[in-house]
Amino acid sequence: MAAKGKRFRICRWQRGRGRRLAEHLGYPGDVLDRLPAGAIESFAGVGYFFDLANLNQGETVVDMGSGSGMDVFFAALRVGLAGSVIGIDFTVEQLKKARRLAAEAGFLLAVKT
């Protein structure tokens, strides 16, 4: 019974989106300030794992289920111009939004379909 109640609380919180959810999960506000606002407003993630990943300049990152790209942009700031980040999503609309946001924000973009 306790596990069921715990799961409900997690699901209930997940109805939230955007910056409030990202900050609740542990995303640093100063880094969020550097990401495209449109990616943050669409954010519906389930956790903050960048503290575990310990990304370094020049590394390659793959984000499965990247949505509108908030984690892709976040990782891109960590790996820098020497690295690369690949966002994969099955929703064409989300990929289009992520590409548009990347172009508008000045992130280097290589599109492969």
C-alpha positions in Angstrom: 0.0 0.0 0.0 2.8 2.5 0.8 4.5 1.9 -2.5 1.2 2.6 -4.3 0.8 5.9 -2.4 4.4 6.9 -3.2 3.9 6.2 -6.9 0.7 8.4 -6.9 2.7 11.3 -5.5 5.3 11.0 -8.1 2.7 10.8 -10.9 0.8 13.7 -9.4 3.9 15.9 -9.5 4.7 14.8 -13.0 1.6 16.6 -14.2 3.7 19.8 -13.8 5.9 20.9 -16.6 8.5 23.4 -17.5 11.0 25.3 -15.4 9.2 24.6 -12.1 9.5 20.9 -12.7 13.1 21.1 -13.9 14.2 23.1 -10.8 12.3 20.7 -8.5 14.2 17.8 -10.1 17.6 19.5 -9.5 18.4 21.3 -12.7 20.5 24.4 -11.8 18.7 27.7 -12.5 21.9 29.3 -13.9 22.2 26.6 -16.6 18.4 26.7 -17.4 18.9 30.5 -18.0 21.2 29.6 -20.9 18.7 27.2 -22.6 16.0 28.0 -25.1 12.9 29.0 -23.2 10.7 27.0 -25.6 12.6 23.8 -24.6 12.2 24.5 -20.9 8.4 25.2 -21.2 7.9 21.8 -22.9 10.0 19.9 -20.3 8.2 17.0 -18.8 11.1 14.9 -17.6 11.3 12.5 -14.8 14.7 13.2 -13.2 18.0 15.1 -13.2 20.9 12.8 -14.0 23.6 15.2 -15.1 25.2 15.1 -11.7 25.8 11.3 -12.2 26.9 11.6 -15.9 29.9 13.9 -15.2 30.1 15.0 -18.8 33.3 16.5 -20.1 34.3 18.6 -23.1 34.6 16.6 -26.3 32.3 13.7 -25.3 29.3 12.4 -27.3 25.9 12.1 -25.6 22.8 10.4 -26.9 19.4 11.4 -25.4 16.7 8.9 -26.1 13.2 10.5 -26.0 14.7 14.0 -26.3 11.4 15.7 -26.9 11.9 19.4 -27.6 15.5 19.1 -26.5 16.0 20.6 -23.1 18.4 17.8 -22.0 20.1 18.0 -25.4 20.8 21.7 -25.0 21.9 21.1 -21.4 24.3 18.4 -22.4 25.6 20.5 -25.4 26.7 23.2 -22.9 28.6 20.5 -21.0 30.4 18.8 -23.9 31.1 22.1 -25.8 32.0 22.6 -29.4 34.4 19.6 -29.3 31.6 17.3 -28.3 28.3 16.3 -29.8 24.8 15.5 -28.6 22.3 13.4 -30.5 18.6 13.8 -29.6 16.3 10.9 -30.7 12.5 11.1 -30.4 9.7 9.3 -32.2 7.5 12.4 -32.4 8.2 14.4 -35.5 6.6 17.5 -34.1 9.0 17.5 -31.1 12.0 17.0 -33.4 10.9 19.9 -35.5 10.5 22.1 -32.4 13.9 21.1 -31.1 15.6 21.9 -34.5 13.8 25.3 -34.6 14.8 26.1 -31.1 18.4 25.1 -31.8 18.6 27.3 -34.8 17.0 30.3 -33.0 19.3 30.0 -30.0 22.5 29.6 -32.1 23.3 26.0 -31.3 25.2 24.3 -34.1 22.9 21.8 -35.8 23.4 18.8 -38.0 20.2 17.1 -39.0 20.0 13.5 -39.9 16.8 11.7 -40.7 
